[in-house]
Amino acid sequence: MKSELDIFREFLKKKGMRYTPEREIIIKEIFSIHDHFDVDSLYISMRKKEARVSKASIYRLIPLLIEANLIEEVFFDRGQMYYEHIYGHEHHCHLRCVNCKQILEFNDPRLKEIERDLADKFNYKILRHKLEVMGLCQKCQDEQE
């Protein structure tokens, strides 16, 4: 399996774009994170490590990483878009508590069946799906009682 950096280098080369040291530093930081992240938290984390990157560079890089199928947008909360890296990871969906913001990742084989049914019914080629279920986790339910 190719590394994220190799995939991204090839992607940029096909687009006629340069692979820069600043992009590499940002990508390495993103792929060291094993949780959902937003641009602000990524930037703060990098600044604490004294990485010399600009927030604008991160914002410019994110759409390229999405287009290269290395990361994806997960959800929007409190004015921020959150992302996660997807390359080399099994597809999953999210349960999100609207109170405490806890996120549980899940996969259910019935979703594949739903995709097949939708593809047949509407003559679609399904590429991927994104499912976010919002509610209250058990702890928040208990606190409301």
DSSP file (Angstrom, degrees, kcal/mol; ACC not computed):
  #  RESIDUE AA STRUCTURE BP1 BP2  ACC     N-H-->O    O-->H-N    N-H-->O    O-->H-N    TCO  KAPPA ALPHA  PHI   PSI    X-CA   Y-CA   Z-CA
    1    1 A M              0   0    0      0, 0.0     2,-0.1     0, 0.0     0, 0.0   0.000 360.0 360.0 360.0 132.5    0.0    0.0    0.0
    2    2 A K        -     0   0    0      1,-0.1     2,-0.1     2,-0.1     0, 0.0  -0.355 360.0-108.4 -71.6 153.4    1.4    3.4   -0.9
    3    3 A S     >  -     0   0    0      1,-0.1     4,-2.5    -2,-0.1     5,-0.2  -0.383  25.9-111.8 -76.7 161.4    1.8    6.1    1.7
    4    4 A E  H  > S+     0   0    0      1,-0.2     4,-2.6     2,-0.2     5,-0.2   0.889 119.9  53.9 -58.1 -39.8   -0.4    9.1    1.9
    5    5 A L  H  > S+     0   0    0      2,-0.2     4,-2.6     1,-0.2    -1,-0.2   0.910 108.3  48.2 -63.8 -42.3    2.5   11.3    0.9
    6    6 A D  H  > S+     0   0    0      2,-0.2     4,-2.3     1,-0.2     5,-0.2   0.923 111.8  49.6 -64.1 -43.8    3.2    9.1   -2.3
    7    7 A I  H  X S+     0   0    0     -4,-2.5     4,-2.3     1,-0.2    -2,-0.2   0.928 113.5  46.5 -58.9 -45.5   -0.5    9.2   -3.2
    8    8 A F  H  X S+     0   0    0     -4,-2.6     4,-2.8     2,-0.2     5,-0.2   0.891 109.3  53.7 -69.2 -38.8   -0.6   13.0   -2.8
    9    9 A R  H  X S+     0   0    0     -4,-2.6     4,-2.3     2,-0.2    -1,-0.2   0.941 111.6  45.9 -58.3 -46.8    2.7   13.5   -4.7
   10   10 A E  H  X S+     0   0    0     -4,-2.3     4,-2.3     2,-0.2    -2,-0.2   0.902 111.6  52.6 -62.7 -41.4    1.2   11.6   -7.7
   11   11 A F  H  X S+     0   0    0     -4,-2.3     4,-1.5    -5,-0.2    -2,-0.2   0.937 111.4  45.4 -59.4 -48.9   -2.1   13.5   -7.4
   12   12 A L  H  X>S+     0   0    0     -4,-2.8     5,-3.0     1,-0.2     4,-0.6   0.891 110.1  54.6 -63.9 -39.6   -0.3   16.9   -7.5
   13   13 A K  H ><5S+     0   0    0     -4,-2.3     3,-1.1     1,-0.2    -1,-0.2   0.918 106.9  50.7 -61.1 -43.9    1.9   15.8  -10.4
   14   14 A K  H 3<5S+     0   0    0     -4,-2.3    -1,-0.2     1,-0.3    -2,-0.2   0.837 112.7  47.4 -61.8 -32.9   -1.2   14.8  -12.5
   15   15 A K  H 3<5S-     0   0    0     -4,-1.5    -1,-0.3    -5,-0.2    -2,-0.2   0.488 115.0-117.2 -86.7  -3.2   -2.6   18.2  -11.7
   16   16 A G  T <<5 +     0   0    0     -3,-1.1     2,-0.3    -4,-0.6    -3,-0.2   0.803  70.0 135.9  71.9  28.9    0.6   20.0  -12.6
   17   17 A M      < -     0   0    0     -5,-3.0    -1,-0.3    -6,-0.1     2,-0.2  -0.725  54.9-107.6-110.0 159.2    1.0   21.3   -9.1
   18   18 A R        -     0   0    0     -2,-0.3     2,-0.6    -3,-0.1    -1,-0.0  -0.588  15.0-137.9 -87.9 145.0    4.1   21.5   -6.9
   19   19 A Y        -     0   0    0     -2,-0.2   -10,-0.0     4,-0.0    -1,-0.0  -0.915  33.5-170.0 -97.1 117.1    4.7   19.3   -3.8
   20   20 A T     >  -     0   0    0     -2,-0.6     4,-2.1     1,-0.1     5,-0.1  -0.723  35.9-117.6-112.6 158.2    6.2   21.7   -1.2
   21   21 A P  H  > S+     0   0    0      0, 0.0     4,-2.3     0, 0.0     5,-0.2   0.869 116.1  55.6 -58.2 -36.4    7.8   21.2    2.2
   22   22 A E  H  > S+     0   0    0      1,-0.2     4,-2.0     2,-0.2     5,-0.2   0.918 107.1  48.9 -64.7 -42.3    4.9   23.1    3.8
   23   23 A R  H  > S+     0   0    0      1,-0.2     4,-2.7     2,-0.2    -1,-0.2   0.906 110.3  52.1 -61.9 -40.7    2.4   20.8    2.3
   24   24 A E  H  X S+     0   0    0     -4,-2.1     4,-2.7     1,-0.2    -2,-0.2   0.912 107.7  50.8 -63.2 -43.0    4.3   17.8    3.5
   25   25 A I  H  X S+     0   0    0     -4,-2.3     4,-1.8     1,-0.2    -1,-0.2   0.913 112.7  46.7 -60.6 -43.0    4.5   19.1    7.1
   26   26 A I  H  X S+     0   0    0     -4,-2.0     4,-2.6     2,-0.2    -2,-0.2   0.930 112.5  49.1 -66.4 -45.5    0.7   19.7    7.1
   27   27 A I  H  X S+     0   0    0     -4,-2.7     4,-2.6     1,-0.2    -2,-0.2   0.921 109.6  51.8 -61.5 -44.1    0.0   16.2    5.6
   28   28 A K  H  < S+     0   0    0     -4,-2.7     4,-0.5     1,-0.2    -1,-0.2   0.903 111.3  47.9 -60.0 -40.0    2.2   14.5    8.1
   29   29 A E  H >X S+     0   0    0     -4,-1.8     3,-1.1    -5,-0.2     4,-0.7   0.931 110.7  51.1 -65.8 -45.0    0.4   16.3   11.0
   30   30 A I  H >< S+     0   0    0     -4,-2.6     3,-1.1     1,-0.3    -2,-0.2   0.924 111.3  47.5 -57.9 -45.1   -3.0   15.4    9.6
   31   31 A F  T 3< S+     0   0    0     -4,-2.6    -1,-0.3     1,-0.3    -2,-0.2   0.495 103.8  61.3 -81.7  -0.7   -2.1   11.7    9.3
   32   32 A S  T <4 S+     0   0    0     -3,-1.1     2,-0.5    -4,-0.5    -1,-0.3   0.579  88.8  87.4 -90.3 -12.9   -0.7   11.7   12.8
   33   33 A I    <<  -     0   0    0     -3,-1.1    52,-0.3    -4,-0.7     4,-0.1  -0.738  56.8-171.8 -87.9 127.7   -4.2   12.6   14.1
   34   34 A H        +     0   0    0     -2,-0.5     2,-0.3     2,-0.1    -1,-0.1  -0.239  64.5  56.6-114.0  44.5   -6.4    9.6   14.7
   35   35 A D  S    S-     0   0    0     48,-0.1    50,-0.3     0, 0.0     2,-0.2  -0.897  99.8 -67.5-153.9 177.3   -9.5   11.5   15.4
   36   36 A H        -     0   0    0     -2,-0.3     2,-0.3    48,-0.1    48,-0.2  -0.507  56.7-173.7 -72.5 146.5  -11.8   14.1   13.7
   37   37 A F  B     -A   83   0A   0     46,-2.3    46,-3.2    -2,-0.2     2,-0.3  -0.965  19.0-150.8-142.2 157.8  -10.1   17.5   13.3
   38   38 A D     >  -     0   0    0     -2,-0.3     4,-2.2    44,-0.2     5,-0.2  -0.812  36.7-104.8-121.0 167.5  -10.9   21.0   12.2
   39   39 A V  H  > S+     0   0    0     42,-0.5     4,-2.8    -2,-0.3     5,-0.2   0.901 117.1  52.7 -61.4 -42.9   -8.5   23.5   10.7
   40   40 A D  H  > S+     0   0    0      1,-0.2     4,-2.6     2,-0.2    -1,-0.2   0.934 111.4  44.5 -61.4 -47.0   -8.2   25.6   13.9
   41   41 A S  H  > S+     0   0    0      1,-0.2     4,-2.3     2,-0.2    -1,-0.2   0.881 114.3  50.9 -66.6 -35.9   -7.2   22.7   16.1
   42   42 A L  H  X S+     0   0    0     -4,-2.2     4,-2.2     2,-0.2    -2,-0.2   0.931 111.7  47.5 -63.4 -45.8   -4.8   21.4   13.4
   43   43 A Y  H  X S+     0   0    0     -4,-2.8     4,-2.5     2,-0.2    -2,-0.2   0.921 112.5  48.5 -62.1 -46.0   -3.2   24.9   13.1
   44   44 A I  H  X S+     0   0    0     -4,-2.6     4,-2.3     1,-0.2    -1,-0.2   0.921 110.8  51.2 -62.2 -44.2   -2.9   25.3   16.9
   45   45 A S  H  X S+     0   0    0     -4,-2.3     4,-1.0     1,-0.2    -1,-0.2   0.901 112.1  46.8 -59.4 -41.9   -1.3   21.8   17.2
   46   46 A M  H  <>S+     0   0    0     -4,-2.2     5,-2.8     1,-0.2     3,-0.2   0.885 110.0  52.2 -70.1 -38.7    1.2   22.6   14.5
   47   47 A R  H ><5S+     0   0    0     -4,-2.5     3,-1.7     1,-0.2    -2,-0.2   0.882 105.2  56.0 -64.7 -37.8    2.1   26.0   16.1
   48   48 A K  H 3<5S+     0   0    0     -4,-2.3    -1,-0.2     1,-0.3    -2,-0.2   0.820 107.1  49.7 -62.5 -29.6    2.7   24.3   19.4
   49   49 A K  T 3<5S-     0   0    0     -4,-1.0    -1,-0.3    -3,-0.2    -2,-0.2   0.304 119.9-116.4 -89.6   8.4    5.2   22.1   17.6
   50   50 A E  T < 5 +     0   0    0     -3,-1.7     2,-0.3     1,-0.2    -3,-0.2   0.753  56.3 163.0  61.6  28.7    6.7   25.2   16.1
   51   51 A A      < -     0   0    0     -5,-2.8     2,-1.4    -6,-0.1    -1,-0.2  -0.618  39.5-132.7 -74.8 134.9    5.8   24.3   12.6
   52   52 A R        +     0   0    0     -2,-0.3     2,-0.3    -3,-0.1    -1,-0.1  -0.657  56.6 128.8 -94.1  83.4    6.0   27.3   10.3
   53   53 A V        -     0   0    0     -2,-1.4     2,-0.3   -10,-0.1    -3,-0.0  -0.946  50.4-128.9-132.8 154.5    2.8   27.0    8.4
   54   54 A S     >  -     0   0    0     -2,-0.3     4,-1.5     1,-0.1     3,-0.1  -0.749  17.6-127.9-102.0 152.7    0.0   29.4    7.7
   55   55 A K  H  > S+     0   0    0     -2,-0.3     4,-2.6     1,-0.2     5,-0.2   0.861 112.0  59.7 -63.4 -34.8   -3.7   28.8    8.3
   56   56 A A  H  > S+     0   0    0      1,-0.2     4,-2.2     2,-0.2    -1,-0.2   0.888 101.8  53.1 -61.0 -39.1   -4.3   29.9    4.7
   57   57 A S  H  > S+     0   0    0      2,-0.2     4,-1.9     1,-0.2    -1,-0.2   0.890 108.9  49.4 -63.6 -38.9   -2.0   27.0    3.5
   58   58 A I  H  X S+     0   0    0     -4,-1.5     4,-2.3     2,-0.2    -2,-0.2   0.943 110.4  50.0 -64.7 -47.0   -4.0   24.5    5.5
   59   59 A Y  H  < S+     0   0    0     -4,-2.6    -2,-0.2     1,-0.2    -1,-0.2   0.862 112.7  47.5 -60.7 -35.7   -7.3   25.9    4.1
   60   60 A R  H  X S+     0   0    0     -4,-2.2     4,-0.6    -5,-0.2    -1,-0.2   0.827 113.0  49.2 -72.9 -31.4   -5.8   25.6    0.5
   61   61 A L  H  X S+     0   0    0     -4,-1.9     4,-2.2    -5,-0.2     3,-0.5   0.851  95.4  70.8 -77.7 -35.4   -4.6   22.1    1.1
   62   62 A I  H  X S+     0   0    0     -4,-2.3     4,-2.1     1,-0.2     5,-0.2   0.902  97.4  48.6 -53.5 -50.7   -7.8   20.6    2.6
   63   63 A P  H  > S+     0   0    0      0, 0.0     4,-2.6     0, 0.0    -1,-0.2   0.860 110.9  52.5 -61.0 -32.4   -9.8   20.6   -0.7
   64   64 A L  H  X S+     0   0    0     -4,-0.6     4,-1.9    -3,-0.5    -2,-0.2   0.903 108.7  49.0 -67.8 -40.3   -6.8   19.0   -2.5
   65   65 A L  H  <>S+     0   0    0     -4,-2.2     5,-2.7     2,-0.2     6,-1.2   0.850 112.2  49.5 -66.8 -34.5   -6.7   16.2    0.1
   66   66 A I  H ><5S+     0   0    0     -4,-2.1     3,-1.8    -5,-0.2    -2,-0.2   0.942 110.9  48.8 -67.3 -47.6  -10.4   15.7   -0.3
   67   67 A E  H 3<5S+     0   0    0     -4,-2.6    -2,-0.2     1,-0.3    -1,-0.2   0.837 108.6  54.1 -61.1 -33.2  -10.1   15.5   -4.1
   68   68 A A  T 3<5S-     0   0    0     -4,-1.9    -1,-0.3    -5,-0.1    -2,-0.2   0.422 114.6-120.3 -80.5   1.7   -7.2   13.0   -3.7
   69   69 A N  T < 5S+     0   0    0     -3,-1.8    -3,-0.2     2,-0.2    -2,-0.1   0.847  82.5 116.5  60.5  37.4   -9.5   10.8   -1.6
   70   70 A L  S   <S+     0   0    0     -5,-2.7    16,-2.4     1,-0.3    17,-1.4   0.727  79.8  12.0-101.2 -31.7   -7.2   11.0    1.4
   71   71 A I  E     -B   85   0A   0     -6,-1.2     2,-0.3    14,-0.3    -1,-0.3  -0.890  67.0-157.9-135.2 168.1   -9.6   12.9    3.8
   72   72 A E  E     -B   84   0A   0     12,-2.1    12,-1.6    -2,-0.3     2,-0.3  -0.989  29.2-100.8-145.1 157.1  -13.2   13.7    3.8
   73   73 A E  E     -B   83   0A   0     -2,-0.3    10,-0.3    10,-0.2     3,-0.1  -0.589  36.1-179.8 -71.6 135.8  -15.6   16.2    5.5
   74   74 A V  E     -     0   0A   0      8,-3.6     2,-0.3     1,-0.4     9,-0.2   0.839  53.2 -29.9-106.3 -53.6  -17.3   14.5    8.4
   75   75 A F  E     -B   82   0A   0      7,-0.9     7,-3.2     2,-0.1     2,-0.5  -0.984  48.0-120.3-161.8 164.4  -19.6   17.1    9.9
   76   76 A F  E     +B   81   0A   0     -2,-0.3     2,-0.3     5,-0.2     5,-0.2  -0.957  38.9 160.8-113.9 126.7  -20.1   20.8   10.6
   77   77 A D  E >   -B   80   0A   0      3,-2.8     3,-1.9    -2,-0.5    -2,-0.1  -0.989  59.6  -3.9-150.6 137.6  -20.4   21.9   14.2
   78   78 A R  T 3  S-     0   0    0     -2,-0.3     3,-0.1     1,-0.3    -1,-0.1   0.847 129.3 -51.7  50.3  41.6  -20.0   25.2   16.0
   79   79 A G  T 3  S+     0   0    0      1,-0.2     2,-0.4    -3,-0.0    -1,-0.3   0.561 118.7 104.3  79.0   8.1  -19.0   27.0   12.9
   80   80 A Q  E <   - B   0  77A   0     -3,-1.9    -3,-2.8   -42,-0.0     2,-0.5  -0.956  63.8-136.7-126.0 141.3  -16.3   24.5   12.0
   81   81 A M  E     - B   0  76A   0     -2,-0.4   -42,-0.5    -5,-0.2     2,-0.4  -0.813  24.3-149.4 -89.6 135.1  -16.0   21.8    9.4
   82   82 A Y  E     - B   0  75A   0     -7,-3.2    -8,-3.6    -2,-0.5    -7,-0.9  -0.835  14.7-171.1-107.7 145.6  -14.5   18.6   10.8
   83   83 A Y  E     -AB  37  73A   0    -46,-3.2   -46,-2.3    -2,-0.4     2,-0.3  -0.799  10.1-167.2-128.4 165.7  -12.5   16.1    8.8
   84   84 A E  E     - B   0  72A   0    -12,-1.6   -12,-2.1    -2,-0.3     2,-0.3  -0.979  30.8-107.8-149.9 152.8  -11.0   12.7    9.1
   85   85 A H  E     + B   0  71A   0     -2,-0.3   -14,-0.3   -50,-0.3   -15,-0.1  -0.636  31.1 178.1 -83.6 142.3   -8.5   10.8    7.0
   86   86 A I    >   +     0   0    0    -16,-2.4     3,-2.2    -2,-0.3     2,-0.2   0.577  39.6 113.4-118.8 -16.7  -10.0    7.9    5.1
   87   87 A Y  T 3  S+     0   0    0    -17,-1.4     3,-0.1     1,-0.3   -83,-0.1  -0.433  94.7   5.3 -65.3 124.5   -7.1    6.4    3.1
   88   88 A G  T 3  S+     0   0    0      1,-0.3     2,-0.4    -2,-0.2    -1,-0.3   0.539 109.7 110.4  81.3   6.4   -6.4    2.9    4.4
   89   89 A H  S <  S-     0   0    0     -3,-2.2    -1,-0.3     3,-0.0     2,-0.1  -0.889  73.6-109.6-116.0 145.9   -9.4    3.0    6.7
   90   90 A E        -     0   0    0     -2,-0.4     2,-0.1     1,-0.1    -3,-0.0  -0.463  43.6-101.3 -69.1 141.4  -12.6    1.1    6.5
   91   91 A H        +     0   0    0     -2,-0.1     2,-0.3     1,-0.0    -1,-0.1  -0.373  53.6 166.8 -62.6 140.5  -15.7    3.2    5.6
   92   92 A H        -     0   0    0     15,-0.1    39,-0.2    -3,-0.1    15,-0.2  -0.948  26.8-134.3-149.6 168.2  -17.8    4.0    8.6
   93   93 A C  E     -C  106   0B   0     13,-3.5    13,-2.2    -2,-0.3     2,-0.4  -0.628  24.3-116.3-119.3 179.2  -20.7    6.3    9.7
   94   94 A H  E     -Cd 105 132B   0     37,-2.4    39,-3.1    11,-0.2     2,-0.5  -0.957  11.9-161.9-130.8 138.0  -21.2    8.4   12.8
   95   95 A L  E     -Cd 104 133B   0      9,-3.0     9,-2.9    -2,-0.4     2,-0.5  -0.974  25.8-168.4-105.3 126.6  -23.5    8.6   15.8
   96   96 A R  E     -Cd 103 134B   0     37,-3.2    39,-2.1    -2,-0.5     2,-0.5  -0.968  18.9-138.2-127.0 124.4  -23.2   12.1   17.3
   97   97 A C  E  >  - d   0 135B   0      5,-2.7     4,-1.2    -2,-0.5    39,-0.2  -0.653   8.9-154.6 -76.7 124.5  -24.6   13.2   20.6
   98   98 A V  T  4 S+     0   0    0     37,-2.9    -1,-0.1    -2,-0.5    38,-0.1   0.638  89.7  46.3 -76.0 -12.7  -26.0   16.7   20.2
   99   99 A N  T  4 S+     0   0    0     36,-0.4    -1,-0.1     3,-0.1    37,-0.1   0.924 127.9  16.1 -92.6 -62.3  -25.5   17.4   23.9
  100  100 A C  T  4 S-     0   0    0      2,-0.1    -2,-0.1    37,-0.0    36,-0.1   0.530  95.0-126.2 -94.5  -6.1  -21.9   16.3   24.8
  101  101 A K     <  +     0   0    0     -4,-1.2    -3,-0.1     1,-0.2    -1,-0.0   0.557  49.9 161.2  73.9  10.4  -20.7   16.1   21.2
  102  102 A Q        -     0   0    0     -6,-0.1    -5,-2.7     1,-0.0     2,-0.5  -0.350  25.2-152.9 -59.5 141.8  -19.5   12.5   21.7
  103  103 A I  E     -C   96   0B   0     -7,-0.2     2,-0.5    -9,-0.0    -7,-0.2  -0.983  10.9-169.8-123.4 127.1  -19.0   10.7   18.4
  104  104 A L  E     -C   95   0B   0     -9,-2.9    -9,-3.0    -2,-0.5     2,-0.4  -0.956  13.8-145.0-112.9 133.3  -19.3    7.0   17.9
  105  105 A E  E     +C   94   0B   0     -2,-0.5     2,-0.3   -11,-0.2   -11,-0.2  -0.778  26.5 168.7 -96.6 141.8  -18.2    5.4   14.6
  106  106 A F  E     -C   93   0B   0    -13,-2.2   -13,-3.5    -2,-0.4     2,-0.4  -0.976  24.2-158.2-147.9 160.5  -20.1    2.4   13.3
  107  107 A N        -     0   0    0     -2,-0.3   -15,-0.1   -15,-0.2     3,-0.0  -0.994   9.0-170.7-138.0 139.5  -20.5    0.2   10.3
  108  108 A D    >   -     0   0    0     -2,-0.4     3,-2.2     1,-0.1     4,-0.5  -0.992  22.6-142.4-133.3 124.3  -23.6   -1.9    9.5
  109  109 A P  T >> S+     0   0    0      0, 0.0     4,-1.1     0, 0.0     3,-0.8   0.735  97.7  72.2 -59.9 -21.4  -23.6   -4.4    6.7
  110  110 A R  H 3> S+     0   0    0      1,-0.2     4,-2.2     2,-0.2     5,-0.1   0.769  85.1  67.7 -64.8 -23.2  -27.2   -3.5    5.9
  111  111 A L  H <> S+     0   0    0     -3,-2.2     4,-2.4     1,-0.2    -1,-0.2   0.871  96.0  53.8 -65.1 -35.2  -26.0   -0.2    4.5
  112  112 A K  H <> S+     0   0    0     -3,-0.8     4,-2.5    -4,-0.5    -1,-0.2   0.898 108.0  50.4 -62.5 -40.6  -24.3   -2.1    1.6
  113  113 A E  H  X S+     0   0    0     -4,-1.1     4,-2.7     2,-0.2    -2,-0.2   0.908 109.6  50.2 -63.3 -41.9  -27.7   -3.7    0.9
  114  114 A I  H  X S+     0   0    0     -4,-2.2     4,-2.8     2,-0.2     5,-0.2   0.915 109.6  51.4 -63.1 -42.5  -29.4   -0.2    0.9
  115  115 A E  H  X S+     0   0    0     -4,-2.4     4,-2.8     2,-0.2    -2,-0.2   0.937 111.0  47.6 -58.9 -46.9  -26.7    1.1   -1.5
  116  116 A R  H  X S+     0   0    0     -4,-2.5     4,-2.5     1,-0.2    -2,-0.2   0.919 112.5  49.3 -61.1 -43.9  -27.3   -1.9   -3.9
  117  117 A D  H  X S+     0   0    0     -4,-2.7     4,-2.9     1,-0.2    -1,-0.2   0.920 112.9  46.6 -62.0 -44.1  -31.1   -1.4   -3.7
  118  118 A L  H  X S+     0   0    0     -4,-2.8     4,-2.6     2,-0.2     6,-0.3   0.913 111.2  51.9 -64.4 -42.5  -30.8    2.4   -4.4
  119  119 A A  H  X>S+     0   0    0     -4,-2.8     5,-1.7    -5,-0.2     4,-0.8   0.921 114.8  42.6 -60.6 -44.0  -28.4    1.7   -7.3
  120  120 A D  H  <5S+     0   0    0     -4,-2.5     3,-0.4     3,-0.2    -2,-0.2   0.937 115.4  48.5 -66.8 -47.0  -30.8   -0.7   -8.8
  121  121 A K  H  <5S+     0   0    0     -4,-2.9    -2,-0.2     1,-0.2    -1,-0.2   0.885 125.9  26.3 -63.1 -41.5  -33.9    1.4   -8.2
  122  122 A F  H  <5S-     0   0    0     -4,-2.6    -1,-0.2    -5,-0.2    -2,-0.2   0.306 104.3-117.6-108.4   8.3  -32.5    4.6   -9.6
  123  123 A N  T  <5 +     0   0    0     -4,-0.8     2,-0.3    -3,-0.4    -3,-0.2   0.947  63.4 152.2  53.5  52.9  -29.9    3.2  -12.0
  124  124 A Y      < -     0   0    0     -5,-1.7     2,-0.8    -6,-0.3    -1,-0.2  -0.819  50.9-136.9-112.8 149.6  -27.1    4.8  -10.1
  125  125 A K        -     0   0    0     -2,-0.3     2,-0.4    -5,-0.0    -5,-0.0  -0.923  29.3-146.6-101.7 105.3  -23.5    3.9   -9.6
  126  126 A I        +     0   0    0     -2,-0.8     3,-0.1     1,-0.2   -11,-0.0  -0.592  22.6 177.1 -76.8 125.4  -23.0    4.5   -5.9
  127  127 A L        -     0   0    0      1,-0.4     2,-0.3    -2,-0.4    -1,-0.2   0.827  62.3 -38.5 -94.6 -41.3  -19.5    5.8   -5.1
  128  128 A R        -     0   0    0      2,-0.0    -1,-0.4   -13,-0.0     2,-0.3  -0.967  52.5-138.9-171.0 169.5  -19.8    6.3   -1.4
  129  129 A H        -     0   0    0     -2,-0.3     2,-0.4    -3,-0.1   -14,-0.0  -0.942   3.3-149.5-138.0 163.2  -22.2    7.5    1.2
  130  130 A K        -     0   0    0     -2,-0.3     2,-0.5     2,-0.0   -37,-0.1  -0.987  16.4-177.3-135.0 123.1  -22.0    9.6    4.4
  131  131 A L        +     0   0    0     -2,-0.4   -37,-2.4   -39,-0.2     2,-0.5  -0.983   6.0 177.8-127.9 125.7  -24.4    8.9    7.3
  132  132 A E  E     -d   94   0B   0     -2,-0.5     2,-0.5   -39,-0.2   -37,-0.2  -0.990   8.7-165.8-126.7 122.1  -24.5   10.9   10.4
  133  133 A V  E     -d   95   0B   0    -39,-3.1   -37,-3.2    -2,-0.5     2,-0.4  -0.934   9.4-160.0-109.3 124.6  -27.1   10.0   13.1
  134  134 A M  E     +d   96   0B   0     -2,-0.5     2,-0.3   -39,-0.2   -37,-0.2  -0.851  33.5 106.4-110.1 142.0  -27.7   12.6   15.8
  135  135 A G  E     -d   97   0B   0    -39,-2.1   -37,-2.9    -2,-0.4     2,-0.5  -0.853  66.1 -55.0-174.0-151.5  -29.2   12.0   19.1
  136  136 A L        -     0   0    0     -2,-0.3   -39,-0.1   -39,-0.2   -40,-0.0  -0.968  43.6-133.2-119.4 128.6  -28.4   11.7   22.8
  137  137 A C     >  -     0   0    0     -2,-0.5     4,-2.3     1,-0.1     5,-0.2  -0.224  34.9 -99.7 -69.4 168.4  -25.9    9.2   24.2
  138  138 A Q  H  > S+     0   0    0      1,-0.2     4,-2.6     2,-0.2     5,-0.2   0.894 122.3  53.4 -59.5 -41.5  -26.8    7.1   27.2
  139  139 A K  H  > S+     0   0    0      1,-0.2     4,-2.0     2,-0.2    -1,-0.2   0.924 111.0  45.5 -61.2 -45.3  -25.0    9.4   29.6
  140  140 A C  H  > S+     0   0    0      2,-0.2     4,-1.3     1,-0.2    -1,-0.2   0.855 111.7  52.8 -68.6 -33.9  -26.8   12.5   28.4
  141  141 A Q  H  X S+     0   0    0     -4,-2.3     4,-0.8     2,-0.2     3,-0.3   0.932 109.5  49.0 -63.2 -45.0  -30.1   10.6   28.5
  142  142 A D  H >< S+     0   0    0     -4,-2.6     3,-0.6     1,-0.2    -2,-0.2   0.875 109.2  52.7 -62.4 -38.1  -29.5    9.6   32.1
  143  143 A E  H 3< S+     0   0    0     -4,-2.0    -1,-0.2     1,-0.2    -2,-0.2   0.782 105.2  55.5 -69.5 -26.4  -28.6   13.2   33.1
  144  144 A Q  H 3<        0   0    0     -4,-1.3    -1,-0.2    -3,-0.3    -2,-0.2   0.670 360.0 360.0 -79.3 -17.0  -31.9   14.5   31.6
  145  145 A E    <<        0   0    0     -4,-0.8    -1,-0.2    -3,-0.6    -2,-0.2   0.482 360.0 360.0 -80.2 360.0  -34.0   12.2   33.7
